[in-house]
Amino acid sequence: MSGHGAGSGILRQPRTVWVVAFASVIAFMGIGLVDPILPAIAAELDATAAQAELLFTSYLLVTGLAMLVTAWVSSRIGARWTLLIGLALIVVFATAAALSGSVEAVIGFRAGWGLGNALFISTALATIIGAATGGSGAAIVLYEAALGIGIAVGPLLGGLLGSISWRGPFFGTAALMASAVVALLVLLPSDRGTPRERRRLSDPLRALRRPPLALLAVAALFYNVGFFTLLAFSPFPLGLDAIGLGLVFFGWGLALAITSVWVAPLLTARMPRSRVLAIVLPLLALDLVAAGIVVGSVPGLIVCIVVGGLLLGILNTVLTETVMDSTDLARPVASSAYSAVRFLGGAAAPPLAALLAEFWGDHVPYYVAAGAVLVAATLVIAGRRLLARADAAADTTAEEAEAITLGDAA
């Protein structure tokens, strides 16, 4: 029994899992890499804050829409080639963005970056879950850890490179993604000959007819308004230089990584996933309200950002686990359908926050984001019966983990 427990340890994973997790860290750096340079881009390219925020919107909008076809693409060409093409597209469009001379061009190339991102991240999650030992829970924790590390390191690297030039983070991303392409080519086994279930283009849309998945997708859409208001709008009221912003959002991402890996599993082992969401979503709303109240204080806003990271780490992991276990759908299809909807919230939030701040003050975007998160909490609480399957799956996972632990002790 002890051998089984050790083999099921979260850190004892096949090479495929670690290779894809490493590439995921680099891919997720792209989300926060531009964060510290948003004010610099606005200044250097003579753009408004709302125009600069469109760097997030084009990226996330295309990512979300492209998610609708990622399962179909992967079922035709295989996970390995889908991952490689996704990363290669990011290399191309990140380089093009670095060479751009206008904010409109950067926005357009970020859209192409979003296409590559969609191909990669949806396939990466399904690949890690399929290859990992210890069940889907362990795989999702590893995936969320990669997300947290990438989101933490991205702003730090973006701040350091951005202190030299606003083009630096884009060139840095291209170089990192190229290294990930080489790593996948060399270390990721070929999946030629592996049986693949052919997907239909309509599968993700049909999946959204399932009430549990539709509920979680819409809740995540509103939740992402809070997530990306905190991430993408906060650099403007903070008023720090690129390195200062990089350090702040490094702390935010580190907090997110810690709670996604260690705190979320502890909570879901002790209470149903739906209850965790029903508790933590209102706490995030309160944090956003606090951010709106203290927005004029740089230290106060930094505290709210880091506390928000702690809450977001829990929510990211628990939402992903709940989605994967809420239906009997194939995981690539469930992931594509859910992500397509949730990224729409992230796409709308940054420019909306900038416009609200321009007309009514820097505090208003945080209050609106808090309201959106409360909508997400209301949906989860009202629809808890629809999440019974995911809650039951969490109970089973916890019981199995406890049995393994008791066997090791014996």
Rosetta blueprint (number, residue, H / E / L):
1 M L
2 S H
3 G H
4 H H
5 G H
6 A H
7 G H
8 S L
9 G L
10 I L
11 L L
12 R L
13 Q L
14 P L
15 R H
16 T H
17 V H
18 W H
19 V H
20 V H
21 A H
22 F H
23 A H
24 S H
25 V H
26 I H
27 A H
28 F H
29 M H
30 G H
31 I H
32 G H
33 L H
34 V L
35 D H
36 P H
37 I H
38 L H
39 P H
40 A H
41 I H
42 A H
43 A H
44 E H
45 L L
46 D L
47 A L
48 T L
49 A H
50 A H
51 Q H
52 A H
53 E H
54 L H
55 L H
56 F H
57 T H
58 S H
59 Y H
60 L H
61 L H
62 V H
63 T H
64 G H
65 L H
66 A H
67 M H
68 L H
69 V H
70 T H
71 A H
72 W H
73 V H
74 S H
75 S H
76 R H
77 I H
78 G L
79 A H
80 R H
81 W H
82 T H
83 L H
84 L H
85 I H
86 G H
87 L H
88 A H
89 L H
90 I H
91 V H
92 V H
93 F H
94 A H
95 T H
96 A H
97 A H
98 A H
99 L L
100 S L
101 G L
102 S L
103 V H
104 E H
105 A H
106 V H
107 I H
108 G H
109 F H
110 R H
111 A H
112 G H
113 W H
114 G H
115 L H
116 G H
117 N H
118 A H
119 L H
120 F H
121 I H
122 S H
123 T H
124 A H
125 L H
126 A H
127 T H
128 I H
129 I H
130 G H
131 A H
132 A L
133 T L
134 G L
135 G H
136 S H
137 G H
138 A H
139 A H
140 I H
141 V H
142 L H
143 Y H
144 E H
145 A H
146 A H
147 L H
148 G H
149 I H
150 G H
151 I H
152 A H
153 V H
154 G H
155 P H
156 L H
157 L H
158 G H
159 G H
160 L H
161 L H
162 G H
163 S L
164 I L
165 S L
166 W L
167 R L
168 G H
169 P H
170 F H
171 F H
172 G H
173 T H
174 A H
175 A H
176 L H
177 M H
178 A H
179 S H
180 A H
181 V H
182 V H
183 A H
184 L H
185 L H
186 V H
187 L H
188 L L
189 P L
190 S L
191 D L
192 R L
193 G L
194 T L
195 P L
196 R L
197 E L
198 R L
199 R L
200 R L
201 L L
202 S L
203 D H
204 P H
205 L H
206 R H
207 A H
208 L L
209 R L
210 R L
211 P H
212 P H
213 L H
214 A H
215 L H
216 L H
217 A H
218 V H
219 A H
220 A H
221 L H
222 F H
223 Y H
224 N H
225 V H
226 G H
227 F H
228 F H
229 T H
230 L H
231 L H
232 A H
233 F H
234 S L
235 P H
236 F H
237 P H
238 L H
239 G L
240 L L
241 D L
242 A H
243 I H
244 G H
245 L H
246 G H
247 L H
248 V H
249 F H
250 F H
251 G H
252 W H
253 G H
254 L H
255 A H
256 L H
257 A H
258 I H
259 T H
260 S H
261 V H
262 W H
263 V H
264 A H
265 P H
266 L H
267 L H
268 T H
269 A H
270 R H
271 M L
272 P L
273 R H
274 S H
275 R H
276 V H
277 L H
278 A H
279 I H
280 V H
281 L H
282 P H
283 L H
284 L H
285 A H
286 L H
287 D H
288 L H
289 V H
290 A H
291 A H
292 G H
293 I H
294 V L
295 V L
296 G L
297 S L
298 V H
299 P H
300 G H
301 L H
302 I H
303 V H
304 C H
305 I H
306 V H
307 V H
308 G H
309 G H
310 L H
311 L H
312 L H
313 G H
314 I H
315 L H
316 N H
317 T H
318 V H
319 L H
320 T H
321 E H
322 T H
323 V H
324 M H
325 D H
326 S L
327 T L
328 D L
329 L L
330 A L
331 R H
332 P H
333 V H
334 A H
335 S H
336 S H
337 A H
338 Y H
339 S H
340 A H
341 V H
342 R H
343 F H
344 L H
345 G H
346 G H
347 A H
348 A H
349 A H
350 P H
351 P H
352 L H
353 A H
354 A H
355 L H
356 L H
357 A H
358 E H
359 F H
360 W H
361 G L
362 D L
363 H L
364 V H
365 P H
366 Y H
367 Y H
368 V H
369 A H
370 A H
371 G H
372 A H
373 V H
374 L H
375 V H
376 A H
377 A H
378 T H
379 L H
380 V H
381 I H
382 A H
383 G L
384 R H
385 R H
386 L H
387 L H
388 A H
389 R H
390 A H
391 D H
392 A H
393 A H
394 A H
395 D H
396 T H
397 T H
398 A H
399 E H
400 E H
401 A H
402 E H
403 A H
404 I H
405 T H
406 L H
407 G H
408 D H
409 A H
410 A L
